[in-house]
Every structure is written in C-alpha cells, then in structure tokens.
Amino acid sequence: MNLIIDSGATKATWTLTDGSQVVMQTYTAGLHPLLMPDETLRALMLEAQQRGITFPSHIHYYGTGCRSEQARERIAQLLRESFPTATTIDVQTDLLGAARASCGWTHGIVCILGTGSNACLYDGKQILANRGGYGFILGDEGSGAAMGRQLLSDFLHDLLPPTIRTALIERYQLSTDAIIEATYRRAAPSRFLASFAPFLLEHNTDAHIRHIIEQQLTLFLQKCVCPYAAAIPVHFIGSIAWHFQAFVHEALQLQQLQLGSISADPMGGLVAFHQPPIAP
C-alpha cells in the first residue's frame, strides 16, 4: 500500500491507498523539520499510526520545511524508524506536491496559499524556479500568517475601525501583552497569526479588512508570480486560496494573469498522481 503524506505548517493529511482506492485517511498537526525536534516529529508519526496508518510499502511525503537535503533526509530517517515495512520512502517539498497535484505531467505556475505562501514554475516533471516560502517574518505575502500579522499590527497601532477592534477584543480577548507573548515567545507563531484568517473572512465587507486581504494577495502575485511573466495557467492550493478565492480571482484579473485551478488541499490530486500505471 502507498502512504501519501501532505504536511503544511498547521495540518498534515495521511492517506493510505491500495491502487486507486483510499483505504484510510487521518489528520495530525503539521510536521515541520525546521521548527520541531525529533521527539515531536516522532510523536506525530506515532499518532498517525495509532489512528490506523500502518504497514505501508511505499511512502510519498510532501512537506513544508523540506527545501534542504538535510531536512528531507531527517524526515526520511524518522519515517524509516516509524514505518519499517516501507521499502521506498520519497521526501519532497510541499511545493512539488502542490505542482504534481495541480498539473500532473503538464506545465504551469503553482502557488500555495495557506498558513504560509510559496510559488513555482513547473514544467510537468520538476520545479524550474521558485519564489517565496521565506516564512512569516521575511515573506509569506498573501498567506494566513501574513494577513494575521497585518491585522494584529494595525490593532497594536490603533489603526482598525472601532467596530473591528471591539470585535477582535471580544472574540480573542486580545491585548498587547498577549500578542507579543504568542508571536515571540510561544511555539508555532505562524499558526497563531494564521488563526485570525477566519475573522478576516467573516469581516471582509469592511473596507479596512478588505484592503488587508487585497494588499496581501497583490503583494504575493507581484513578488512571486508576475516575475515569471508566462502566459500559462496559475494554479492555487491551500486553505487561504480556497476560502478567499473571490479575492484571488480579482487579484489575478488586476495583474492580467490566467487562473488555472483552486483546491483546498492537494491530496486528491496526489492520490491520482501516484496511481499505478494502467496495464496496456
């Protein structure tokens, strides 16, 4: 059986397949080799096993934080320890997973818009060029973390409309100290920042909130997509792309870019990509 793992910064999806059939699927918190020690990664793998992910023969792992060979090998070694029945283990970036899920064997521009953001030019076999994926401090424009960061920055600087500021305080019990603590002293700050995306979506008719969303998506396209200047479809995968897709459509039109597809997650496409070939 194939085990396909798609891990973002917030959530990991674990899918066991037998041929084209999904046998078992479960979810854990996301695995991040750059932010988590081995003990935490092992615990998440054990959690997946306890939920029924057992005895795979082949593992295809696509994850955030796997850009370097060192990070990929670290994940592969932990998977070998946790799933000794696997005869082959292939660890790749979440961006390649998004490209394979969106485009299969055809070319395109592929974007991830979730907790973080990333984009690449894909030729149907491999990633030719990559922009983004620098984390919420140095980049991640258009992502949930970047939108949340801008919202909280405006809150701290008292730039939000009074009704939005009051709604934030009532819903999240926000204070300056709480924001600083969660952003700079606790684990997974990107998840904390991205947790405000539902609030932004719910209040998107407010002019200030709409400006935050539109500005972040425009920055993402200008920095990570427009430089390719290719008249080919632009595909999106991720929770932000899916839930804010009306804004994605508008941003693409303003930049004169062609929309390909928008999916909430890549798993369906990855299951299809990794189906065994049909015998002639």
C-alpha contacts under 8 A as a table, 3 or more apart, distances in Angstrom:
res1	aa1	res2	aa2	distance
1	M	16	L	6.61
1	M	17	T	5.70
1	M	18	D	5.03
1	M	19	G	7.49
1	M	55	F	7.62
1	M	56	P	5.05
1	M	57	S	5.28
1	M	58	H	6.47
2	N	16	L	5.66
2	N	17	T	5.16
2	N	18	D	6.49
2	N	19	G	7.94
2	N	56	P	5.73
2	N	57	S	6.09
2	N	58	H	4.82
2	N	59	I	5.85
2	N	60	H	7.47
3	L	14	W	6.99
3	L	15	T	5.64
3	L	16	L	4.56
3	L	17	T	6.42
3	L	53	I	8.00
3	L	56	P	5.75
3	L	57	S	7.68
3	L	58	H	6.11
3	L	59	I	4.70
3	L	60	H	6.18
4	I	14	W	6.04
4	I	15	T	5.20
4	I	16	L	6.46
4	I	17	T	7.83
4	I	59	I	5.96
4	I	60	H	4.82
4	I	61	Y	5.93
4	I	62	Y	7.95
4	I	267	M	7.98
4	I	270	L	7.60
4	I	271	V	7.43
5	I	12	A	6.88
5	I	13	T	5.68
5	I	14	W	4.72
5	I	15	T	6.38
5	I	59	I	7.68
5	I	60	H	6.25
5	I	61	Y	4.72
5	I	62	Y	6.02
5	I	63	G	7.77
6	D	12	A	5.54
6	D	13	T	5.23
6	D	14	W	6.77
6	D	61	Y	6.26
6	D	62	Y	4.95
6	D	63	G	5.86
6	D	94	D	6.88
6	D	97	G	7.56
6	D	266	P	7.56
6	D	267	M	6.90
7	S	10	T	7.82
7	S	11	K	6.00
7	S	12	A	3.97
7	S	13	T	6.31
7	S	30	G	5.28
7	S	31	L	6.01
7	S	32	H	7.96
7	S	61	Y	7.90
7	S	62	Y	6.23
7	S	63	G	4.52
7	S	64	T	6.28
7	S	94	D	6.97
8	G	11	K	5.45
8	G	12	A	5.98
8	G	30	G	5.39
8	G	31	L	7.09
8	G	32	H	7.76
8	G	63	G	5.99
8	G	64	T	5.33
8	G	94	D	7.14
8	G	114	G	7.97
8	G	115	T	7.65
9	A	12	A	7.99
9	A	29	A	7.95
9	A	30	G	5.00
9	A	31	L	6.68
9	A	32	H	6.37
9	A	64	T	6.34
9	A	115	T	6.41
9	A	116	G	7.41
9	A	190	S	7.90
9	A	191	R	7.31
10	T	29	A	5.78
10	T	30	G	4.70
10	T	115	T	6.77
10	T	191	R	6.19
11	K	27	Y	6.90
11	K	28	T	5.95
11	K	29	A	4.51
11	K	30	G	4.04
11	K	31	L	7.71
12	A	27	Y	5.59
12	A	28	T	5.24
12	A	29	A	5.66
12	A	30	G	4.52
12	A	31	L	6.77
13	T	25	Q	7.19
13	T	26	T	6.05
13	T	27	Y	4.71
13	T	28	T	6.77
13	T	267	M	7.63
14	W	25	Q	5.50
14	W	26	T	5.32
14	W	27	Y	5.99
14	W	28	T	7.99
14	W	48	A	7.25
14	W	53	I	7.36
15	T	22	V	6.89
15	T	23	V	7.54
15	T	24	M	5.78
15	T	25	Q	4.38
15	T	26	T	6.72
15	T	53	I	7.70
16	L	22	V	5.96
16	L	23	V	5.39
16	L	24	M	5.07
16	L	25	Q	6.29
16	L	53	I	6.75
16	L	56	P	7.38
17	T	20	S	6.54
17	T	21	Q	5.42
17	T	22	V	4.40
17	T	23	V	5.22
17	T	24	M	7.14
17	T	271	V	7.58
18	D	21	Q	5.23
18	D	22	V	6.47
18	D	23	V	6.49
19	G	275	Q	5.82
19	G	276	P	6.20
20	S	271	V	7.17
20	S	272	A	7.13
20	S	275	Q	5.51
20	S	276	P	7.64
22	V	25	Q	7.35
24	M	52	G	7.04
24	M	53	I	6.96
25	Q	53	I	7.68
26	T	48	A	6.98
26	T	51	R	6.93
26	T	53	I	7.84
27	Y	48	A	7.27
28	T	44	L	6.61
28	T	47	E	7.32
28	T	48	A	6.83
29	A	44	L	7.21
31	L	36	M	7.43
31	L	41	L	6.20
31	L	44	L	7.41
31	L	63	G	7.38
31	L	64	T	7.65
32	H	35	L	5.52
32	H	36	M	5.76
32	H	41	L	7.80
32	H	63	G	7.50
32	H	64	T	6.19
32	H	65	G	5.71
33	P	36	M	5.45
33	P	37	P	7.24
33	P	41	L	7.69
33	P	65	G	5.91
33	P	66	C	7.16
33	P	71	A	6.07
33	P	74	R	7.59
33	P	75	I	7.05
34	L	65	G	5.82
34	L	71	A	7.34
35	L	188	A	7.90
36	M	40	T	6.09
36	M	41	L	6.62
37	P	40	T	5.56
37	P	41	L	6.57
38	D	41	L	5.09
38	D	42	R	6.01
38	D	78	L	7.76
39	E	42	R	5.17
39	E	43	A	6.15
40	T	43	A	5.05
40	T	44	L	6.38
41	L	44	L	5.25
41	L	45	M	6.37
41	L	78	L	7.77
42	R	45	M	5.07
42	R	46	L	6.12
42	R	78	L	6.76
42	R	82	S	7.34
43	A	46	L	5.02
43	A	47	E	6.11
44	L	47	E	4.93
44	L	48	A	6.38
45	M	48	A	5.18
45	M	49	Q	6.40
45	M	79	L	7.67
45	M	82	S	6.75
46	L	49	Q	4.99
46	L	50	Q	6.17
46	L	82	S	7.17
47	E	50	Q	5.13
47	E	51	R	6.39
48	A	51	R	5.12
48	A	52	G	6.66
48	A	53	I	5.59
49	Q	52	G	5.26
49	Q	53	I	4.48
49	Q	54	T	5.58
50	Q	53	I	7.06
53	I	56	P	7.78
54	T	83	F	7.40
55	F	83	F	6.76
55	F	84	P	7.94
55	F	85	T	5.60
55	F	86	A	7.20
56	P	59	I	6.80
56	P	83	F	7.13
56	P	85	T	6.17
56	P	86	A	5.48
57	S	85	T	5.80
57	S	86	A	4.12
57	S	87	T	5.59
57	S	88	T	6.99
58	H	86	A	5.21
58	H	87	T	6.02
58	H	88	T	5.00
58	H	89	I	6.06
59	I	86	A	6.65
59	I	88	T	6.29
59	I	89	I	4.72
59	I	90	D	6.22
60	H	89	I	6.17
60	H	90	D	5.07
60	H	91	V	6.24
60	H	92	Q	7.90
61	Y	89	I	7.62
61	Y	90	D	6.08
61	Y	91	V	4.69
61	Y	92	Q	6.09
62	Y	91	V	6.02
62	Y	92	Q	4.87
62	Y	93	T	5.05
62	Y	94	D	4.56
62	Y	95	L	7.80
62	Y	96	L	7.37
62	Y	97	G	5.58
63	G	66	C	5.96
63	G	91	V	7.75
63	G	92	Q	6.59
63	G	93	T	5.02
63	G	94	D	4.27
63	G	95	L	7.94
64	T	67	R	7.75
64	T	93	T	6.05
64	T	94	D	5.26
64	T	95	L	7.89
65	G	68	S	7.85
65	G	71	A	7.10
65	G	93	T	7.30
66	C	69	E	7.36
66	C	71	A	5.25
66	C	72	R	5.22
66	C	91	V	7.85
66	C	92	Q	6.51
66	C	93	T	5.08
66	C	94	D	7.61
67	R	71	A	7.07
67	R	72	R	7.32
67	R	92	Q	7.79
67	R	93	T	5.94
68	S	71	A	5.35
68	S	72	R	6.42
69	E	72	R	5.09
69	E	73	E	6.07
70	Q	73	E	5.22
70	Q	74	R	6.16
71	A	74	R	5.10
71	A	75	I	6.38
72	R	75	I	5.30
72	R	76	A	6.16
72	R	91	V	5.65
72	R	92	Q	6.79
73	E	76	A	4.90
73	E	77	Q	6.07
73	E	91	V	7.59
74	R	77	Q	5.22
74	R	78	L	6.38
75	I	78	L	5.23
75	I	79	L	6.17
75	I	91	V	7.24
76	A	79	L	5.06
76	A	80	R	6.19
76	A	89	I	6.47
76	A	90	D	7.24
76	A	91	V	6.27
77	Q	80	R	5.04
77	Q	81	E	6.38
78	L	81	E	5.12
78	L	82	S	6.18
79	L	82	S	5.01
79	L	83	F	5.71
79	L	84	P	7.93
79	L	89	I	7.73
80	R	83	F	5.32
80	R	84	P	5.42
80	R	86	A	7.09
80	R	89	I	7.62
81	E	84	P	5.89
83	F	86	A	5.93
84	P	87	T	7.87
86	A	89	I	6.81
92	Q	96	L	6.64
92	Q	97	G	7.30
93	T	96	L	5.41
93	T	97	G	6.55
94	D	97	G	4.91
94	D	98	A	6.17
95	L	98	A	5.00
95	L	99	A	6.20
95	L	110	V	7.80
95	L	111	C	7.66
95	L	112	I	7.00
95	L	118	N	7.15
95	L	119	A	7.31
95	L	120	C	7.40
96	L	99	A	4.93
96	L	100	R	6.11
96	L	126	Q	7.49
96	L	127	I	6.87
97	G	100	R	5.20
97	G	101	A	6.02
97	G	266	P	7.04
97	G	270	L	7.00
98	A	101	A	5.07
98	A	102	S	5.96
98	A	110	V	6.90
98	A	111	C	7.58
98	A	112	I	7.15
98	A	237	I	6.55
98	A	266	P	5.70
99	A	102	S	5.20
99	A	103	C	5.67
99	A	104	G	7.09
99	A	110	V	5.67
99	A	122	Y	6.68
100	R	103	C	5.44
100	R	104	G	4.59
100	R	105	W	7.16
100	R	124	G	7.74
100	R	269	G	7.21
100	R	270	L	6.64
100	R	273	F	6.79
101	A	104	G	5.87
101	A	266	P	5.34
101	A	267	M	7.17
101	A	268	G	7.26
101	A	269	G	3.92
101	A	270	L	4.84
101	A	272	A	7.86
101	A	273	F	6.70
102	S	110	V	7.33
102	S	235	H	6.53
102	S	236	F	7.84
102	S	237	I	7.84
102	S	261	S	7.26
102	S	266	P	7.27
102	S	269	G	6.42
103	C	106	T	5.25
103	C	107	H	6.38
103	C	108	G	6.63
103	C	124	G	6.84
104	G	124	G	6.51
104	G	269	G	7.81
104	G	273	F	6.30
105	W	123	D	7.85
105	W	124	G	4.12
105	W	125	K	6.17
106	T	123	D	6.49
106	T	124	G	4.17
106	T	125	K	7.80
107	H	121	L	7.81
107	H	122	Y	5.35
107	H	123	D	4.25
107	H	124	G	4.56
107	H	232	I	7.95
108	G	121	L	6.21
108	G	122	Y	5.43
108	G	123	D	6.67
108	G	124	G	7.62
108	G	232	I	5.83
108	G	233	P	5.56
108	G	234	V	6.25
108	G	235	H	7.24
109	I	119	A	7.16
109	I	120	C	5.73
109	I	121	L	4.70
109	I	122	Y	6.05
109	I	225	V	7.53
109	I	232	I	6.99
109	I	233	P	6.25
109	I	234	V	4.69
109	I	235	H	6.09
110	V	119	A	5.59
110	V	120	C	5.43
110	V	121	L	6.55
110	V	122	Y	7.12
110	V	234	V	5.81
110	V	235	H	4.74
110	V	236	F	5.97
110	V	237	I	7.85
111	C	117	S	7.28
111	C	118	N	5.64
111	C	119	A	4.21
111	C	120	C	6.56
111	C	234	V	7.33
111	C	235	H	6.00
111	C	236	F	4.76
111	C	237	I	6.29
112	I	116	G	7.47
112	I	117	S	5.16
112	I	118	N	5.11
112	I	119	A	6.25
112	I	236	F	5.82
112	I	237	I	5.00
112	I	238	G	5.65
112	I	241	A	7.67
113	L	116	G	6.16
113	L	117	S	4.71
113	L	118	N	6.95
113	L	142	G	6.69
113	L	143	S	5.25
113	L	144	G	7.54
113	L	236	F	6.94
113	L	237	I	6.21
113	L	238	G	4.91
113	L	239	S	6.73
113	L	240	I	5.37
113	L	241	A	5.32
114	G	117	S	6.20
114	G	143	S	5.44
114	G	144	G	5.83
114	G	237	I	7.75
114	G	238	G	4.65
114	G	239	S	5.05
114	G	240	I	4.95
114	G	241	A	6.97
115	T	143	S	5.55
115	T	144	G	4.72
115	T	145	A	5.38
115	T	190	S	6.74
115	T	191	R	6.57
115	T	194	A	5.59
115	T	239	S	7.90
115	T	240	I	7.62
116	G	133	G	6.94
116	G	135	G	6.60
116	G	136	F	6.94
116	G	140	D	5.21
116	G	141	E	7.89
116	G	142	G	7.99
116	G	143	S	4.89
116	G	144	G	6.50
116	G	145	A	6.21
116	G	146	A	7.67
116	G	190	S	7.72
117	S	132	G	6.49
117	S	133	G	5.68
117	S	135	G	7.98
117	S	140	D	4.70
117	S	141	E	6.52
117	S	142	G	6.62
117	S	143	S	5.22
118	N	130	N	7.68
118	N	131	R	6.30
118	N	132	G	4.50
118	N	133	G	4.66
118	N	140	D	7.04
118	N	224	C	7.36
119	A	130	N	5.89
119	A	131	R	5.39
119	A	132	G	6.06
119	A	133	G	7.72
119	A	224	C	5.95
119	A	225	V	6.71
120	C	127	I	6.45
120	C	128	L	7.32
120	C	129	A	5.53
120	C	130	N	4.28
120	C	131	R	6.12
120	C	224	C	7.92
120	C	225	V	7.77
121	L	127	I	5.85
121	L	128	L	5.52
121	L	129	A	5.21
121	L	130	N	6.50
121	L	228	Y	7.42
122	Y	125	K	7.06
122	Y	126	Q	5.79
122	Y	127	I	4.52
122	Y	128	L	5.72
122	Y	129	A	7.45
123	D	126	Q	5.89
123	D	127	I	6.59
123	D	128	L	6.76
127	I	130	N	7.16
131	R	223	K	7.71
131	R	224	C	5.08
131	R	225	V	7.75
132	G	139	G	6.70
132	G	140	D	6.51
132	G	224	C	6.07
133	G	139	G	7.06
133	G	140	D	6.15
134	Y	137	I	7.65
134	Y	138	L	5.63
134	Y	139	G	5.16
134	Y	140	D	6.24
135	G	138	L	5.77
135	G	139	G	5.48
135	G	140	D	5.46
136	F	139	G	5.35
136	F	140	D	5.15
136	F	141	E	7.82
136	F	145	A	6.12
136	F	146	A	6.02
136	F	190	S	6.46
137	I	140	D	7.79
139	G	146	A	7.80
140	D	143	S	5.61
140	D	145	A	7.27
140	D	146	A	5.98
140	D	220	F	7.66
141	E	146	A	5.58
141	E	147	M	7.77
141	E	216	Q	5.51
141	E	217	L	6.88
141	E	219	L	6.10
141	E	220	F	4.90
142	G	146	A	6.18
142	G	147	M	6.60
142	G	213	I	7.50
142	G	216	Q	4.37
142	G	217	L	4.44
142	G	218	T	7.56
142	G	219	L	6.93
142	G	220	F	5.27
143	S	146	A	5.17
143	S	147	M	6.18
143	S	194	A	7.64
143	S	216	Q	7.61
143	S	240	I	6.62
144	G	147	M	5.17
144	G	148	G	6.01
144	G	193	L	7.03
144	G	194	A	4.21
144	G	195	S	7.42
144	G	196	F	7.52
144	G	197	A	5.58
144	G	240	I	6.29
145	A	148	G	5.09
145	A	149	R	5.95
145	A	190	S	5.32
145	A	191	R	6.85
145	A	192	F	7.64
145	A	193	L	4.69
145	A	194	A	4.04
145	A	195	S	7.76
145	A	197	A	7.97
146	A	149	R	4.94
146	A	150	Q	6.21
146	A	193	L	7.35
146	A	194	A	7.38
146	A	216	Q	7.29
147	M	150	Q	5.23
147	M	151	L	6.22
147	M	193	L	7.75
147	M	194	A	7.20
147	M	196	F	7.92
147	M	197	A	6.91
147	M	212	I	6.65
147	M	213	I	6.62
147	M	216	Q	6.61
148	G	151	L	5.01
148	G	152	L	6.14
148	G	193	L	4.67
148	G	194	A	5.41
148	G	195	S	7.26
148	G	196	F	5.32
148	G	197	A	6.25
149	R	152	L	5.28
149	R	153	S	6.03
149	R	193	L	5.71
149	R	194	A	7.94
150	Q	153	S	5.02
150	Q	154	D	6.16
150	Q	212	I	7.01
151	L	154	D	5.26
151	L	155	F	6.23
151	L	209	I	7.91
151	L	212	I	7.34
152	L	155	F	4.77
152	L	156	L	6.11
152	L	179	I	7.74
153	S	156	L	5.14
153	S	157	H	6.22
154	D	157	H	5.09
154	D	158	D	5.98
154	D	159	L	4.94
154	D	160	L	5.91
155	F	158	D	5.03
155	F	159	L	6.08
155	F	160	L	5.82
155	F	165	R	6.71
156	L	159	L	7.74
156	L	176	T	6.61
160	L	164	I	6.29
160	L	165	R	5.78
160	L	208	H	7.13
161	P	164	I	5.40
161	P	165	R	6.19
161	P	208	H	7.40
162	P	165	R	5.07
162	P	166	T	6.06
163	T	166	T	5.20
163	T	167	A	6.14
164	I	167	A	5.05
164	I	168	L	6.16
165	R	168	L	5.19
165	R	169	I	6.34
166	T	169	I	5.20
166	T	170	E	6.15
167	A	170	E	5.20
167	A	171	R	6.02
168	L	171	R	5.27
168	L	172	Y	5.86
168	L	173	Q	7.32
168	L	174	L	6.77
169	I	172	Y	5.50
169	I	173	Q	4.71
169	I	174	L	4.82
169	I	175	S	7.49
170	E	173	Q	5.55
170	E	174	L	7.71
174	L	178	A	6.31
174	L	179	I	6.93
175	S	178	A	5.17
175	S	179	I	6.27
176	T	179	I	5.27
176	T	180	I	6.25
177	D	180	I	5.21
177	D	181	E	6.03
178	A	181	E	5.13
178	A	182	A	6.16
179	I	182	A	5.32
179	I	183	T	6.00
180	I	183	T	5.24
180	I	184	Y	5.82
180	I	185	R	7.47
181	E	184	Y	5.64
181	E	185	R	5.12
181	E	186	R	6.48
182	A	185	R	5.88
182	A	186	R	5.11
182	A	187	A	7.78
182	A	189	P	6.32
182	A	192	F	6.89
183	T	186	R	6.56
183	T	189	P	4.94
183	T	190	S	7.87
183	T	192	F	7.18
183	T	193	L	7.54
184	Y	189	P	7.08
186	R	189	P	6.60
188	A	191	R	5.48
188	A	192	F	6.72
189	P	192	F	4.95
189	P	193	L	6.25
190	S	193	L	5.16
190	S	194	A	6.06
191	R	194	A	5.03
191	R	195	S	6.02
192	F	195	S	5.21
192	F	196	F	7.56
193	L	196	F	6.09
194	A	197	A	5.55
195	S	198	P	6.96
196	F	199	F	5.30
196	F	200	L	6.52
197	A	200	L	5.04
197	A	201	L	6.24
197	A	240	I	7.82
198	P	201	L	5.03
198	P	202	E	6.13
199	F	202	E	5.14
199	F	203	H	6.24
200	L	203	H	5.25
200	L	204	N	5.80
200	L	209	I	6.29
200	L	213	I	7.82
201	L	204	N	5.16
201	L	243	H	7.76
201	L	244	F	7.23
203	H	206	D	5.82
203	H	209	I	6.63
204	N	207	A	7.49
204	N	209	I	5.52
204	N	210	R	5.12
205	T	209	I	7.30
205	T	210	R	6.39
206	D	209	I	5.37
206	D	210	R	6.02
207	A	210	R	5.05
207	A	211	H	6.12
208	H	211	H	5.11
208	H	212	I	6.50
209	I	212	I	5.17
209	I	213	I	6.47
210	R	213	I	5.23
210	R	214	E	6.09
211	H	214	E	5.16
211	H	215	Q	5.78
212	I	215	Q	5.23
212	I	216	Q	6.14
213	I	216	Q	5.38
213	I	217	L	6.30
213	I	247	F	7.56
214	E	217	L	5.30
214	E	218	T	6.05
214	E	247	F	6.74
214	E	251	A	7.03
215	Q	218	T	5.16
215	Q	219	L	6.12
216	Q	219	L	5.14
216	Q	220	F	6.23
217	L	220	F	5.06
217	L	221	L	6.29
217	L	247	F	7.83
217	L	248	V	6.93
217	L	251	A	6.54
218	T	221	L	5.21
218	T	222	Q	6.05
218	T	251	A	5.98
219	L	222	Q	5.15
219	L	223	K	5.95
220	F	223	K	5.36
220	F	224	C	5.60
220	F	225	V	7.20
221	L	224	C	5.41
221	L	225	V	4.77
221	L	226	C	5.86
221	L	251	A	7.85
221	L	252	L	7.71
221	L	255	Q	7.70
222	Q	225	V	6.06
222	Q	226	C	5.13
222	Q	227	P	7.18
222	Q	255	Q	7.95
223	K	226	C	6.66
223	K	227	P	6.91
224	C	227	P	6.63
225	V	228	Y	5.93
225	V	229	A	7.58
226	C	229	A	5.29
226	C	255	Q	7.73
231	A	257	L	7.42
231	A	258	Q	7.22
232	I	258	Q	6.65
233	P	257	L	7.66
233	P	258	Q	5.07
233	P	259	L	5.37
233	P	260	G	4.51
234	V	257	L	7.29
234	V	258	Q	5.99
234	V	259	L	5.01
234	V	260	G	4.92
234	V	261	S	7.25
235	H	259	L	6.41
235	H	260	G	4.70
235	H	261	S	4.80
235	H	262	I	6.02
236	F	241	A	6.16
236	F	260	G	7.71
236	F	261	S	6.14
236	F	262	I	4.69
236	F	263	S	6.36
237	I	241	A	6.17
237	I	242	W	7.21
237	I	262	I	5.76
237	I	263	S	4.82
237	I	264	A	5.64
237	I	265	D	5.63
237	I	266	P	6.55
238	G	241	A	5.32
238	G	242	W	6.18
238	G	263	S	6.47
238	G	264	A	4.75
238	G	265	D	5.29
238	G	266	P	7.90
239	S	242	W	5.10
239	S	243	H	6.04
239	S	264	A	5.11
239	S	265	D	7.10
240	I	243	H	5.35
240	I	244	F	5.64
240	I	245	Q	7.72
240	I	264	A	7.99
241	A	244	F	5.42
241	A	245	Q	5.36
241	A	248	V	6.78
241	A	262	I	6.70
241	A	263	S	7.45
241	A	264	A	7.08
242	W	245	Q	5.20
242	W	262	I	6.23
242	W	263	S	5.96
242	W	264	A	5.05
243	H	264	A	7.96
244	F	247	F	5.48
244	F	248	V	6.37
245	Q	248	V	4.69
245	Q	249	H	6.10
245	Q	262	I	7.52
246	A	249	H	5.21
246	A	250	E	6.48
247	F	250	E	5.08
247	F	251	A	6.12
248	V	251	A	5.13
248	V	252	L	6.14
249	H	252	L	5.28
249	H	253	Q	6.30
249	H	259	L	7.41
250	E	253	Q	5.20
250	E	254	L	6.33
251	A	254	L	5.20
251	A	255	Q	6.41
252	L	255	Q	5.15
252	L	256	Q	5.97
252	L	257	L	5.03
252	L	258	Q	6.90
252	L	259	L	7.08
253	Q	256	Q	4.82
253	Q	257	L	6.00
253	Q	258	Q	7.66
254	L	257	L	7.78
263	S	266	P	6.87
265	D	268	G	7.64
266	P	269	G	5.44
266	P	270	L	6.10
267	M	270	L	4.95
267	M	271	V	6.09
268	G	271	V	5.28
268	G	272	A	6.44
269	G	272	A	5.15
269	G	273	F	6.08
270	L	273	F	4.83
270	L	274	H	6.09
271	V	274	H	5.35
271	V	275	Q	6.33
272	A	275	Q	5.38
